[in-house]
């Protein structure tokens, strides 16, 4: 009788251990749709970062041209100042969009993300 009980308990523990092992294996395997979506999100993020870098270089170039523009050229200086404000606003919006994209990537649960 004792042997039967011990055998029964051993079998029940083995079934529980196998069930846990199967759930761990399912967690390790990633859904292909999720990985494709993560790749798209990361690509959008890298594209927006490139735009942000271009805007930053444009802002630096505009500041340099504005500094070199003589005081006599009032209309050109006003256009450059307006352009500087526009580029600065676009840069700010691009930075906010990159932050938002990073947050959505993290929320979606992309594996192995390096921000």
C-alpha positions in Angstrom: 0.0 0.0 0.0 2.8 2.4 0.9 4.5 1.7 -2.4 1.3 2.5 -4.3 1.0 5.9 -2.5 4.6 6.8 -3.1 4.3 5.8 -6.8 1.2 7.9 -7.1 2.8 10.9 -5.5 5.9 10.6 -7.6 3.8 10.5 -10.8 1.8 13.5 -9.7 4.9 15.5 -9.1 6.3 14.5 -12.5 3.2 15.6 -14.3 3.3 19.0 -12.5 7.0 19.4 -13.4 6.4 18.6 -17.1 3.5 21.0 -17.2 5.7 23.8 -15.8 8.5 22.9 -18.3 6.1 23.2 -21.2 4.9 26.6 -20.1 8.5 27.8 -19.9 9.3 26.6 -23.4 6.2 28.5 -24.7 7.4 31.7 -23.0 10.8 31.4 -24.6 9.5 31.1 -28.1 8.5 34.5 -29.5 5.6 35.2 -31.7 6.8 36.0 -35.3 4.2 38.7 -35.6 5.6 40.4 -32.5 9.1 40.3 -33.8 8.0 41.8 -37.1 6.2 44.5 -35.3 9.2 45.2 -33.1 11.4 45.5 -36.2 9.0 48.0 -37.7 8.9 50.0 -34.5 12.7 50.0 -34.3 13.0 51.0 -38.0 10.5 53.9 -37.5 12.5 55.0 -34.4 15.8 54.9 -36.3 14.3 56.9 -39.2 13.0 59.5 -36.7 16.4 59.7 -35.0 18.0 60.4 -38.5 15.5 63.2 -39.0 16.3 64.6 -35.6 20.0 64.6 -36.4 19.4 66.4 -39.7 17.3 69.0 -37.9 20.1 69.5 -35.4 22.6 70.0 -38.1 20.3 72.4 -39.9 19.9 74.4 -36.7 23.7 74.6 -36.3 24.2 75.7 -39.9 21.4 78.3 -39.6 23.0 79.7 -36.4 26.3 80.0 -38.2 24.8 81.7 -41.2 22.9 84.1 -38.9 26.1 85.0 -37.1 27.9 85.7 -40.3 25.1 87.7 -41.8 25.7 91.5 -41.7 23.4 93.8 -39.7 22.6 95.7 -42.9 20.7 92.7 -44.4 17.6 93.0 -42.1 15.2 91.0 -44.3 17.6 88.1 -44.6 18.3 88.2 -40.8 14.5 88.1 -40.1 14.1 85.1 -42.4 17.0 83.3 -40.8 15.6 84.0 -37.3 12.2 82.7 -38.4 13.8 79.7 -39.9 15.7 79.1 -36.7 12.5 79.1 -34.7 10.8 76.7 -37.1 13.7 74.3 -37.1 14.0 74.5 -33.3 10.2 73.6 -33.0 10.6 70.8 -35.4 13.6 69.4 -33.5 11.6 69.6 -30.3 8.7 67.7 -31.8 11.0 65.1 -33.3 12.6 64.6 -29.9 9.1 64.1 -28.3 8.2 61.6 -31.0 11.3 59.6 -30.5 10.6 59.4 -26.7 7.0 58.4 -27.5 8.2 55.7 -29.9 10.7 54.4 -27.3 7.9 54.1 -24.7 5.6 52.3 -27.1 8.4 49.9 -28.0 9.0 49.1 -24.3 5.2 48.8 -23.7 4.8 46.4 -26.6 7.3 44.0 -25.0 10.0 43.8 -27.6 12.7 41.3 -26.6 16.3 42.4 -26.4 15.8 46.1 -26.9 18.7 48.5 -26.6 17.7 52.1 -26.4 
